[in-house]
Amino acid sequence: MLQCIFLLSDSGEVMLEKQLSGHRVDRSICAWFWDQAISQPDSFKQQPVIASPTHYLFQVFREGITFLACTQVEMPPLMATEFLCRVADVLSEYLGGLNEDLIKDNFVIVYELLDEMIDNGFPLTTEPNILREMIAPPNIVSKVLSVVTGSSSNVSDTLPGATASLVPWRTADTKYANNEIYVDLVEEMDATINRDGGLVKCEISGEVQVNSHITGLPDLTLSFSNPSILDDVRFHPCVRYRPWESHQFLSFVPPDGQFKLMSYRVRKLKNTPIYVNPQLTSDGGTCRLSVLVGIRNDPGKTIDSVTVQFQLPSCILSADLTSNYGIVNILSDKTCSWSIGRIPKDKAPSMSGTLVLETGLERLHVFPTFQVGFRIMGVALSGLQIDKLDLKTVPYRFYKGFRALTRAGEFDVRS
């Protein structure tokens, strides 16, 4: 049972406090937490569960905001962590993002959402589609009405019908003139490449995102051509686990609208779609930089939104960099950003230039790491393929569409 939830800014300020039970948790626990976070910044944020002198703490860090939950009783730690992740996802979806200003500007809605999502310390209603029926998302009209009428409540007067249903994630008596469902495979490639061009790590983190608009109570099955490649699968509550465990297909009654059906990971990939070859040579107080970008393995689709970004070492006084394709920008914080866009087929984009070292330094001893970004529409680089999507219970026809997208996640090239 959770006893309190705090939302902390990246400066340690308590933006929101929600007491969940009769036992009140003092705010001093946040001061203790922040002192520990400052004293050991890297390792502390990687600990999801922390034992303080008086409480067990659970933390989730998103977009500069720390979601902190407290309890003094034994409870499953994954339940607390999963609930905090769900709170962060719901707030991001409701507010169109997640930052300190959005939380403060929509303080009332955040409090109302927490009231519905957890009851006496136990998770209650966490499905976004049901929460939208209970609490209206913020918009300009509602803000104007709250100013005119003096009422700041966004809570509906009627209880959603799905709250008393056997499928609480789906609204009752849903009807559409056109029945359709769209399934998207959205993947991020995380890779680390050493200075010799060798692949240290390459894996895919993916999601199956669904947008469903089907009348009634549809019962769907989704199967993959090669489900054996998937690791660390995580499902939406609507998925029945036994069919996946025995036959490796998904059986579910979908929520209405957009939702994340499952997430997965594919490990130990052998190739990356593009290569980035940086070369640095320094002598006599200057450093010569050259970066070459090209297609390593053609995925059969266009690779666009290609960017290369790196941080200039503190010992660099000035930099003069140019490219034969794209735009190079050097920001005031010494971040160099090279925007390439789509890689041309007739030439390989390259960037080169000279870096001037600080006085007294002959050679460069600190080498930057290059962060690479790209996007490929129409292909899942993990190799995952959807076999078929069937509707079992409802006799009418429906339209189904499939798409795929792969983009760069933490794609780092060492120099």
Phi, psi and chi 1 to 4 in degrees:
 res  aa     phi    psi   chi1   chi2   chi3   chi4
   1 MET       -  123.8 -179.0 -176.8   71.8      -
   2 LEU   -79.7  143.0  -64.8  176.5      -      -
   3 GLN  -108.5  -22.4  -64.9  173.7  -29.5      -
   4 CYS  -162.6  149.5 -173.2      -      -      -
   5 ILE  -126.9  131.7  -68.1  179.1      -      -
   6 PHE  -118.9  144.9  -63.6  100.0      -      -
   7 LEU  -113.5  119.3  -92.2   62.3      -      -
   8 LEU  -111.6  140.4  -51.9  179.9      -      -
   9 SER   -79.3  174.6   68.1      -      -      -
  10 ASP   -72.3   -5.3   54.4    4.2      -      -
  11 SER  -100.9    0.8   61.1      -      -      -
  12 GLY    92.5    1.5      -      -      -      -
  13 GLU   -72.5  137.2  175.3 -167.9   -2.7      -
  14 VAL   -81.1  106.8  179.1      -      -      -
  15 MET   -83.6  -30.6  -62.4 -173.4  -64.7      -
  16 LEU  -151.8  140.7 -176.8  141.7      -      -
  17 GLU  -130.7  127.0  171.1 -172.5  -17.6      -
  18 LYS  -128.4  107.0  176.2   64.5  174.8  173.3
  19 GLN   -78.7  133.0  -60.1  -70.1  -23.5      -
  20 LEU  -111.2   -9.8  -55.2  174.6      -      -
  21 SER  -145.6 -179.4   66.4      -      -      -
  22 GLY   -68.3  -22.2      -      -      -      -
  23 HIS   -83.6  114.1  174.4   81.3      -      -
  24 ARG   -83.3  130.6 -178.2  174.9  179.0   81.1
  25 VAL   -96.7  125.4  179.3      -      -      -
  26 ASP   -73.8  147.6 -166.0   85.0      -      -
  27 ARG   -66.1  -14.5  -83.4 -162.3  180.0 -167.0
  28 SER   -60.9  -21.0   59.4      -      -      -
  29 ILE   -64.1  -30.4 -167.2   66.4      -      -
  30 CYS   -68.9  -37.9  -63.6      -      -      -
  31 ALA   -64.0  -42.4      -      -      -      -
  32 TRP   -61.6  -45.1 -179.8   90.8      -      -
  33 PHE   -60.3  -44.2  170.7   83.1      -      -
  34 TRP   -70.7  -34.1 -159.4 -109.1      -      -
  35 ASP   -61.8  -41.3  -70.7  -19.2      -      -
  36 GLN   -67.6  -38.4  -61.5  -63.7  -47.2      -
  37 ALA   -65.7  -35.1      -      -      -      -
  38 ILE   -73.8  -38.6  -67.4  175.8      -      -
  39 SER   -70.9  -28.3   62.0      -      -      -
  40 GLN  -139.4   73.2   38.2 -176.6  -28.5      -
  41 PRO   -63.4  -38.8   22.0  -31.9      -      -
  42 ASP   -79.8  -51.6  -65.3  -32.2      -      -
  43 SER   -72.6  -30.2   60.3      -      -      -
  44 PHE   -69.1  -39.2 -163.4   74.9      -      -
  45 LYS   -72.2  -13.7  -75.0 -171.6  176.4 -179.4
  46 GLN   -89.4   -1.5  -64.1  174.3    0.5      -
  47 GLN   -97.6  109.7  -57.9  176.1   32.1      -
  48 PRO   -71.3  -26.9   23.5  -31.0      -      -
  49 VAL  -123.8  129.3 -176.3      -      -      -
  50 ILE  -130.1  134.7  -57.4  151.0      -      -
  51 ALA   -99.3  111.0      -      -      -      -
  52 SER   -90.7  173.5   77.7      -      -      -
  53 PRO   -60.6  -22.9  -25.9   34.4      -      -
  54 THR  -122.0  -21.8   56.7      -      -      -
  55 HIS  -140.5  161.0  -66.4   79.4      -      -
  56 TYR   -92.0  132.6  -65.2  109.0      -      -
  57 LEU  -115.0  140.3  -53.6  179.3      -      -
  58 PHE  -121.8  131.5  -52.6   92.2      -      -
  59 GLN  -129.8  143.5   64.8  161.4  -28.0      -
  60 VAL  -134.1  129.7  168.5      -      -      -
  61 PHE  -109.5  121.5 -174.6   76.8      -      -
  62 ARG  -138.3  124.3  -66.6  -83.3 -173.1   90.1
  63 GLU    50.4   42.8  -55.2  -65.7  -23.5      -
  64 GLY    83.0    1.8      -      -      -      -
  65 ILE  -114.9  132.2  -62.9  175.7      -      -
  66 THR  -101.4  121.0  -59.2      -      -      -
  67 PHE   -93.8  114.9  -65.2   79.9      -      -
  68 LEU  -120.1  124.4 -173.1   67.4      -      -
  69 ALA  -117.5  146.6      -      -      -      -
  70 CYS  -127.2  147.6  -49.8      -      -      -
  71 THR  -156.2  157.5 -173.9      -      -      -
  72 GLN  -114.4    1.2  -74.5 -177.5  -46.1      -
  73 VAL  -113.8  158.2  -61.0      -      -      -
  74 GLU   -68.6  135.7  -69.4  -73.1  -17.5      -
  75 MET  -157.9  158.1   65.7  172.8  -65.5      -
  76 PRO   -63.0  119.0  -19.5   30.8      -      -
  77 PRO   -63.6  -32.3   19.8  -30.3      -      -
  78 LEU   -66.0  -31.2  -78.0  178.0      -      -
  79 MET   -64.5  -43.4 -175.3 -177.7   79.3      -
  80 ALA   -66.2  -43.8      -      -      -      -
  81 THR   -65.3  -43.5  -57.0      -      -      -
  82 GLU   -63.0  -39.3  173.0   64.6   20.2      -
  83 PHE   -65.9  -42.5  176.3   73.0      -      -
  84 LEU   -62.9  -39.1  -69.2  178.7      -      -
  85 CYS   -63.0  -39.7  -70.9      -      -      -
  86 ARG   -66.6  -39.2 -172.7   63.0   65.9   92.4
  87 VAL   -60.9  -45.4  169.8      -      -      -
  88 ALA   -62.6  -41.2      -      -      -      -
  89 ASP   -65.2  -43.4  -68.4  -19.8      -      -
  90 VAL   -64.9  -44.0  167.9      -      -      -
  91 LEU   -64.0  -40.5  -68.1 -176.3      -      -
  92 SER   -63.0  -39.1  179.3      -      -      -
  93 GLU   -71.6  -40.5 -171.8  171.6  -28.3      -
  94 TYR   -67.8  -44.4 -108.1   79.4      -      -
  95 LEU   -93.8   -2.9  -52.7 -179.7      -      -
  96 GLY    72.8   25.3      -      -      -      -
  97 GLY   153.1 -175.0      -      -      -      -
  98 LEU  -149.0  106.9 -159.2   57.4      -      -
  99 ASN  -155.4  176.4   57.8   54.0      -      -
 100 GLU   -63.9  -41.4 -175.2  175.8  -14.9      -
 101 ASP   -66.3  -40.5  -68.1  -25.6      -      -
 102 LEU   -64.9  -39.0  -76.3  173.2      -      -
 103 ILE   -63.5  -44.7  -64.9  -67.5      -      -
 104 LYS   -70.0  -37.2  -69.0 -179.1  177.6  179.0
 105 ASP   -71.1  -25.4  -69.4  -16.3      -      -
 106 ASN  -119.9   40.7  -61.6  -81.7      -      -
 107 PHE   -57.7  -41.5  178.0   83.1      -      -
 108 VAL   -64.5  -44.8  173.2      -      -      -
 109 ILE   -65.1  -39.9  -74.0 -176.9      -      -
 110 VAL   -60.0  -43.6  174.5      -      -      -
 111 TYR   -65.2  -41.4 -127.4   98.1      -      -
 112 GLU   -64.9  -38.6  -70.2  171.1  -14.2      -
 113 LEU   -63.7  -43.6  -75.0  170.5      -      -
 114 LEU   -64.1  -35.3  -71.5  176.0      -      -
 115 ASP   -60.3  -37.2  -87.4  -23.5      -      -
 116 GLU   -85.8  -27.4  -58.9  -62.3  -20.8      -
 117 MET   -80.8  -23.6  -65.9 -178.2   70.7      -
 118 ILE  -141.6  138.9 -169.0  165.7      -      -
 119 ASP  -129.5  117.4 -178.9   41.7      -      -
 120 ASN    54.0   35.9 -162.5   32.8      -      -
 121 GLY    91.0   -1.9      -      -      -      -
 122 PHE  -116.9  133.5  -66.4   96.5      -      -
 123 PRO   -56.3  139.2  -24.8   33.9      -      -
 124 LEU  -123.7  -81.4 -175.2   60.8      -      -
 125 THR  -111.4  110.7  -55.7      -      -      -
 126 THR  -121.8    2.2   59.8      -      -      -
 127 GLU   -81.8  120.9 -178.1   58.0   44.6      -
 128 PRO   -57.6  -37.7  -24.5   33.5      -      -
 129 ASN   -63.9  -38.0  -67.9  -32.7      -      -
 130 ILE   -73.8  -37.9  -55.6  -57.7      -      -
 131 LEU   -63.5  -33.6  -72.6  169.8      -      -
 132 ARG   -64.6  -32.1  -78.8 -165.3 -151.9   95.7
 133 GLU   -72.5  -28.6  -73.2 -167.7   53.5      -
 134 MET   -86.7  -38.7  -56.7  170.1   73.4      -
 135 ILE  -131.3  119.8  -58.2  170.4      -      -
 136 ALA   -70.1  132.4      -      -      -      -
 137 PRO   -61.1  152.5  -21.9   33.0      -      -
 138 PRO   -68.7  140.9   24.8  -33.3      -      -
 139 ASN  -152.6  173.7   54.1   52.8      -      -
 140 ILE   -65.0  -38.7  -64.5  177.4      -      -
 141 VAL   -62.8  -45.7  175.0      -      -      -
 142 SER   -65.0  -35.2   63.4      -      -      -
 143 LYS   -68.1  -39.6  -70.3 -177.8  178.6  179.6
 144 VAL   -65.7  -43.3  171.5      -      -      -
 145 LEU   -63.2  -37.5  -74.1  175.4      -      -
 146 SER   -65.9  -32.9   66.6      -      -      -
 147 VAL   -72.2  -41.5  172.4      -      -      -
 148 VAL   -71.3  -46.5  174.2      -      -      -
 149 THR   -88.0  -19.4   62.7      -      -      -
 150 GLY    81.8    2.9      -      -      -      -
 151 SER   -98.7  126.5  173.4      -      -      -
 152 SER  -105.6    3.7   59.1      -      -      -
 153 SER   -80.2  137.5  175.8      -      -      -
 154 ASN  -112.1    8.3  -62.2  -83.5      -      -
 155 VAL   -80.2  133.9 -179.0      -      -      -
 156 SER   -71.3  151.3  172.4      -      -      -
 157 ASP   -79.2  -19.7  -66.0  -29.0      -      -
 158 THR  -109.1  145.0   58.7      -      -      -
 159 LEU   -84.3  132.7 -168.1   65.2      -      -
 160 PRO   -58.8  140.4  -23.3   32.7      -      -
 161 GLY   -62.3  -27.6      -      -      -      -
 162 ALA   -69.1  -17.8      -      -      -      -
 163 THR   -66.8  -22.7   53.9      -      -      -
 164 ALA  -105.0   12.5      -      -      -      -
 165 SER   -94.8  161.6  169.4      -      -      -
 166 LEU   -72.6  -16.5  -65.8  175.5      -      -
 167 VAL  -119.9   81.1  -77.6      -      -      -
 168 PRO   -67.9   -9.1   23.3  -33.2      -      -
 169 TRP   -86.9   -3.3   53.0   83.0      -      -
 170 ARG  -124.8  134.8 -175.2  173.2  179.8   84.5
 171 THR   -71.4  151.9   54.8      -      -      -
 172 ALA   -82.9  148.8      -      -      -      -
 173 ASP    56.1   45.6  -59.8  -34.2      -      -
 174 THR   -74.9  133.3  -55.1      -      -      -
 175 LYS  -134.9  137.2  -66.4 -177.3  179.8  179.7
 176 TYR  -136.7  145.0  -70.7  101.1      -      -
 177 ALA   -73.1  -38.7      -      -      -      -
 178 ASN  -117.1  119.5  -62.8  -44.2      -      -
 179 ASN   -92.8  122.7  -65.9  -77.5      -      -
 180 GLU  -151.3  153.2   52.0 -168.5   15.3      -
 181 ILE  -145.4  137.4 -176.3  169.1      -      -
 182 TYR  -122.8  134.3  -58.5   94.5      -      -
 183 VAL  -119.9  125.4 -179.1      -      -      -
 184 ASP  -117.2  131.5  -66.7  -21.3      -      -
 185 LEU   -95.4  113.9  -63.6 -179.9      -      -
 186 VAL  -115.9  118.1 -179.7      -      -      -
 187 GLU  -125.2  148.0  -61.1 -172.6  -20.2      -
 188 GLU  -122.6  130.7  -73.1 -168.4   -7.1      -
 189 MET   -97.8  121.5  173.9  173.7  -80.0      -
 190 ASP  -104.6  123.9  -60.6  -30.7      -      -
 191 ALA  -143.1  148.4      -      -      -      -
 192 THR  -128.5  124.2  -58.0      -      -      -
 193 ILE  -119.6  129.2  -59.2  170.6      -      -
 194 ASN   -79.2  177.8   61.9   24.3      -      -
 195 ARG   -67.3  -18.8   59.7 -176.4  -58.9  174.7
 196 ASP   -91.7    2.3  -61.1  -38.1      -      -
 197 GLY    89.4    4.0      -      -      -      -
 198 GLY   -79.5  146.3      -      -      -      -
 199 LEU   -86.4  109.2 -161.6   58.8      -      -
 200 VAL   -80.4  -44.1  177.7      -      -      -
 201 LYS  -150.4  139.9 -178.6 -164.9   79.4  169.7
 202 CYS  -152.5  118.0 -175.0      -      -      -
 203 GLU  -148.7  163.2   61.9 -176.7   32.4      -
 204 ILE  -115.5  133.2  -69.6  -75.7      -      -
 205 SER  -110.3  120.7  -61.2      -      -      -
 206 GLY  -128.7  163.6      -      -      -      -
 207 GLU  -136.6  145.5  -64.7  179.6   -7.1      -
 208 VAL  -103.0  107.3  179.4      -      -      -
 209 GLN  -102.9  135.6  -61.8  179.3   -0.6      -
 210 VAL  -124.9  140.4  178.4      -      -      -
 211 ASN  -123.6  106.2 -168.6   -0.2      -      -
 212 SER  -113.4  130.4  171.3      -      -      -
 213 HIS  -136.5   83.1  -60.4  -76.7      -      -
 214 ILE  -129.1  136.0  -58.8  177.9      -      -
 215 THR   -69.4  146.1  -59.8      -      -      -
 216 GLY    79.7 -143.1      -      -      -      -
 217 LEU  -122.1   78.6 -160.0   65.8      -      -
 218 PRO   -73.1  144.2   28.0  -34.0      -      -
 219 ASP  -116.4  112.7 -163.1  -24.7      -      -
 220 LEU  -110.3  153.0  -60.8  169.8      -      -
 221 THR  -129.0  133.2   57.5      -      -      -
 222 LEU  -124.8  126.2  176.0   66.8      -      -
 223 SER  -124.2  152.7   59.0      -      -      -
 224 PHE  -111.9  153.3  -58.1   99.9      -      -
 225 SER   -72.6  -29.8  -58.8      -      -      -
 226 ASN  -140.0   64.0   47.1   -8.9      -      -
 227 PRO   -69.0  -14.2   26.4  -34.2      -      -
 228 SER   -67.2  -17.1   59.2      -      -      -
 229 ILE   -79.3   -9.9   67.3  173.7      -      -
 230 LEU   -84.1  137.5  -57.7  179.0      -      -
 231 ASP  -126.1  160.9  -73.3  -34.8      -      -
 232 ASP    51.0   45.8  -61.5  -19.8      -      -
 233 VAL   -71.8  146.0  -68.7      -      -      -
 234 ARG  -141.9  128.3  178.2 -177.4  170.4 -162.5
 235 PHE  -112.3  154.7  -58.4  112.8      -      -
 236 HIS   -67.6  150.2 -172.9  -82.6      -      -
 237 PRO   -57.1  -18.4  -26.0   33.5      -      -
 238 CYS   -74.5  -14.7   70.6      -      -      -
 239 VAL   -80.2  131.6  176.0      -      -      -
 240 ARG   -81.1  124.3  -55.8  178.9 -178.7   98.8
 241 TYR   -76.9  -32.7 -174.5   64.9      -      -
 242 ARG   -62.4  -44.3 -176.9  164.0  -67.7 -179.6
 243 PRO   -59.6  -35.7  -25.9   35.3      -      -
 244 TRP   -68.9  -41.6  173.1  -97.4      -      -
 245 GLU   -65.6  -36.5 -169.5  176.7   36.5      -
 246 SER   -93.4  -37.8   56.0      -      -      -
 247 HIS  -126.3    2.7  -57.8  -66.4      -      -
 248 GLN    61.1   41.3  -60.6  -80.7  -78.1      -
 249 PHE  -135.6  160.6   69.1   86.0      -      -
 250 LEU   -98.5  127.2  -59.6  177.9      -      -
 251 SER  -120.8  125.3  174.1      -      -      -
 252 PHE  -161.3  154.6   59.6   98.8      -      -
 253 VAL  -103.2  111.8  175.5      -      -      -
 254 PRO   -76.4  148.5   30.5  -36.0      -      -
 255 PRO   -63.4  162.3  -17.7   29.6      -      -
 256 ASP   -85.5  127.2 -171.9   48.0      -      -
 257 GLY    99.0 -153.0      -      -      -      -
 258 GLN   -88.2  140.1  -64.0 -176.9   -6.4      -
 259 PHE  -163.1  163.2   67.0  100.1      -      -
 260 LYS   -96.5  110.9 -178.6  172.1   69.3  175.9
 261 LEU   -71.7  -43.4 -179.2   63.6      -      -
 262 MET  -160.5  161.0   68.6  174.7  -70.2      -
 263 SER  -127.1  158.0   60.9      -      -      -
 264 TYR  -156.6  172.6   59.0   87.3      -      -
 265 ARG  -138.2  140.0 -166.6  178.4  -61.3  -87.6
 266 VAL  -122.0  120.2  179.0      -      -      -
 267 ARG  -102.8  165.4  -56.1 -179.6 -172.9  -84.1
 268 LYS    55.4   49.6  -62.4 -179.4  179.6  178.6
 269 LEU   -75.0  151.4  -62.7  178.7      -      -
 270 LYS   -97.3  -19.6  -56.1  -64.9 -176.5 -176.9
 271 ASN  -137.2  157.7  -64.3  -54.8      -      -
 272 THR  -118.3  152.0   59.8      -      -      -
 273 PRO   -72.0  -28.8   24.8  -33.5      -      -
 274 ILE  -128.7  161.6   66.1  174.7      -      -
 275 TYR  -119.9  149.3   66.4   83.4      -      -
 276 VAL  -131.7  114.9  176.1      -      -      -
 277 ASN  -111.5   99.1  -69.6  -22.4      -      -
 278 PRO   -91.1  142.6   28.9  -27.7      -      -
 279 GLN  -133.5  129.3  -66.8 -177.7  -14.5      -
 280 LEU  -128.0  127.9  -69.2   94.8      -      -
 281 THR  -130.0  130.8   56.0      -      -      -
 282 SER  -130.8  144.0   57.9      -      -      -
 283 ASP  -173.0  143.4 -165.8   19.3      -      -
 284 GLY    66.6   29.1      -      -      -      -
 285 GLY    86.2    2.6      -      -      -      -
 286 THR  -129.5  159.9   60.1      -      -      -
 287 CYS  -132.3  132.2  176.7      -      -      -
 288 ARG   -99.7  124.0 -178.3   71.5 -177.7  171.9
 289 LEU  -115.2  135.5  170.5   65.6      -      -
 290 SER  -140.7  129.6  175.3      -      -      -
 291 VAL  -128.8  127.8 -177.1      -      -      -
 292 LEU  -117.7  132.6 -170.6   66.3      -      -
 293 VAL  -123.9  137.9  177.7      -      -      -
 294 GLY  -161.9  177.6      -      -      -      -
 295 ILE   -87.4  123.4  -61.8  175.5      -      -
 296 ARG   -89.7  -52.3 -176.4 -171.2  -59.8  -85.4
 297 ASN  -128.7  113.0  -67.5  -71.8      -      -
 298 ASP   -70.4  116.4 -167.5  -14.5      -      -
 299 PRO   -78.6   -2.6   29.1  -32.9      -      -
 300 GLY    88.4   -4.7      -      -      -      -
 301 LYS  -126.5  164.1  -60.9  -69.9 -175.8  178.2
 302 THR   -70.3  132.4  -58.4      -      -      -
 303 ILE   -97.9  114.7  -55.3  175.5      -      -
 304 ASP  -129.5 -176.6   59.5    9.1      -      -
 305 SER    54.4   37.4  -58.3      -      -      -
 306 VAL   -79.2  128.1  178.6      -      -      -
 307 THR  -135.6  151.0   60.9      -      -      -
 308 VAL  -130.3  126.7  178.7      -      -      -
 309 GLN  -134.1  141.7 -176.0  171.6  -57.4      -
 310 PHE  -154.2  159.9   63.2   96.8      -      -
 311 GLN  -100.6  123.3 -174.4   75.3   32.2      -
 312 LEU   -68.3  136.9  -66.4  172.4      -      -
 313 PRO   -59.3  153.7  -23.3   33.2      -      -
 314 SER   -63.5  -21.5   58.1      -      -      -
 315 CYS   -80.0   -1.2   60.1      -      -      -
 316 ILE   -86.2  122.6  -59.4  -64.3      -      -
 317 LEU   -83.2  -41.0  -67.2  179.9      -      -
 318 SER  -153.6  162.0   62.4      -      -      -
 319 ALA  -143.3  139.5      -      -      -      -
 320 ASP  -126.7  100.6 -177.4   17.1      -      -
 321 LEU  -123.0  137.6  -59.2  173.5      -      -
 322 THR  -135.4  161.4   58.3      -      -      -
 323 SER  -136.8  155.7   67.0      -      -      -
 324 ASN   -87.7   -3.2   67.2  -13.8      -      -
 325 TYR  -158.4  134.5 -166.4   86.2      -      -
 326 GLY    89.2 -170.5      -      -      -      -
 327 ILE  -125.3  133.4  -59.0  173.3      -      -
 328 VAL  -109.4  128.4  179.2      -      -      -
 329 ASN  -127.3  137.3  -69.4  -47.6      -      -
 330 ILE  -117.0  115.9  -59.5  176.7      -      -
 331 LEU   -84.7  171.0  -54.0  179.6      -      -
 332 SER   -66.5  -25.4   57.8      -      -      -
 333 ASP   -88.1   17.1   61.3   -8.3      -      -
 334 LYS    69.0   25.9  -68.3 -170.5  174.5 -178.9
 335 THR   -91.8  125.1  -61.5      -      -      -
 336 CYS  -101.8  126.2  178.9      -      -      -
 337 SER  -123.4  125.1  176.8      -      -      -
 338 TRP  -115.0  110.9  178.8   21.2      -      -
 339 SER   -97.0  114.8  -61.2      -      -      -
 340 ILE  -100.4  -39.0  -59.9  171.7      -      -
 341 GLY    81.0 -122.0      -      -      -      -
 342 ARG   -93.8  131.5 -176.8  176.1  -59.8  179.9
 343 ILE   -73.3  122.4  -62.6  179.1      -      -
 344 PRO   -71.8  154.3   26.2  -33.2      -      -
 345 LYS   -86.2  -19.6  -65.4 -176.8  177.6 -179.7
 346 ASP   -89.7  -15.3   55.6  -18.5      -      -
 347 LYS  -155.6  153.4   62.5  178.2  178.1  179.9
 348 ALA   -90.6  125.2      -      -      -      -
 349 PRO   -61.8  139.9  -21.8   32.8      -      -
 350 SER  -140.8  148.2   64.4      -      -      -
 351 MET  -127.6  137.0  177.2  179.6   65.0      -
 352 SER  -147.4  162.4   59.6      -      -      -
 353 GLY   168.0 -172.7      -      -      -      -
 354 THR  -122.1  136.2  -57.1      -      -      -
 355 LEU  -110.6  130.7  -49.0  177.7      -      -
 356 VAL   -97.6  123.1  178.8      -      -      -
 357 LEU   -83.5  160.4  -53.5 -178.2      -      -
 358 GLU   -67.8  159.0   61.8 -175.0   13.1      -
 359 THR   -60.0  133.3  -54.9      -      -      -
 360 GLY    93.7   -6.5      -      -      -      -
 361 LEU  -107.4  118.5 -164.4   61.9      -      -
 362 GLU   -84.8  -41.5  -68.7  -67.8  -40.4      -
 363 ARG  -128.0  156.7  -59.3  174.6   63.7   85.3
 364 LEU   -83.8  126.6 -174.4   65.3      -      -
 365 HIS  -110.6  -12.5  -60.5  -72.5      -      -
 366 VAL  -116.2  119.8  179.4      -      -      -
 367 PHE  -107.4  135.8  -62.8   93.8      -      -
 368 PRO   -75.4  159.6   28.0  -34.0      -      -
 369 THR  -106.6  133.4  -62.4      -      -      -
 370 PHE   -96.9  125.0  -65.4   79.4      -      -
 371 GLN   -96.9  126.3  -71.1   86.6   37.6      -
 372 VAL  -110.8  137.9 -178.1      -      -      -
 373 GLY  -124.8  145.5      -      -      -      -
 374 PHE  -161.5  168.9   61.3   83.1      -      -
 375 ARG  -146.0  136.1 -175.5 -175.1   65.5  177.6
 376 ILE  -129.7  113.9  -51.4  173.0      -      -
 377 MET   -86.9  139.9  -64.5  -68.0  -63.3      -
 378 GLY    91.6    7.0      -      -      -      -
 379 VAL  -149.2  142.0   63.5      -      -      -
 380 ALA  -105.9  110.7      -      -      -      -
 381 LEU   -68.2  -15.3  -70.2 -177.1      -      -
 382 SER   -68.9  -19.3   66.1      -      -      -
 383 GLY    91.9   -1.0      -      -      -      -
 384 LEU   -67.6  134.0 -177.2   65.9      -      -
 385 GLN  -131.8  137.0  -65.5 -178.9  -17.8      -
 386 ILE   -81.2  128.5  -65.7  175.8      -      -
 387 ASP   -85.3  -58.4 -178.7   25.2      -      -
 388 LYS  -159.9  157.7   59.6 -178.5  177.9  179.2
 389 LEU  -128.8  119.2  175.5   64.7      -      -
 390 ASP  -120.3  147.2  -68.5  -32.5      -      -
 391 LEU  -108.5  120.9  178.7   61.5      -      -
 392 LYS   -93.9  -42.7  -65.9 -165.2  -60.3 -176.9
 393 THR   -91.7  -29.4   55.8      -      -      -
 394 VAL  -101.0  132.4 -176.2      -      -      -
 395 PRO   -76.4  -19.8   26.1  -33.2      -      -
 396 TYR   -78.3  163.2   47.5   73.6      -      -
 397 ARG   -80.1  156.9  -62.5  173.4   62.0  108.0
 398 PHE  -146.1  156.0   71.6  106.5      -      -
 399 TYR   -93.2  137.6  176.0   79.6      -      -
 400 LYS  -131.6  139.0   48.4 -169.5  175.0 -177.4
 401 GLY  -132.0  148.9      -      -      -      -
 402 PHE  -129.8  139.2  -54.5   97.9      -      -
 403 ARG  -139.7  164.4  -66.2 -174.6  -56.7 -177.0
 404 ALA  -142.1  149.1      -      -      -      -
 405 LEU  -148.7  132.7  163.4   68.0      -      -
 406 THR  -124.3  132.6  -57.8      -      -      -
 407 ARG  -135.2  165.7   54.6 -177.1  175.1 -126.7
 408 ALA   -76.8  137.5      -      -      -      -
 409 GLY   -99.9 -111.8      -      -      -      -
 410 GLU   -92.5   84.5  -63.9 -179.0    0.6      -
 411 PHE  -106.2  100.4 -163.9  107.6      -      -
 412 ASP  -115.1  136.1  -63.5  -25.0      -      -
 413 VAL  -119.8  118.8 -179.4      -      -      -
 414 ARG   -85.5  148.9  -60.1  168.3 -178.7  167.8
 415 SER  -116.8      -   60.5      -      -      -
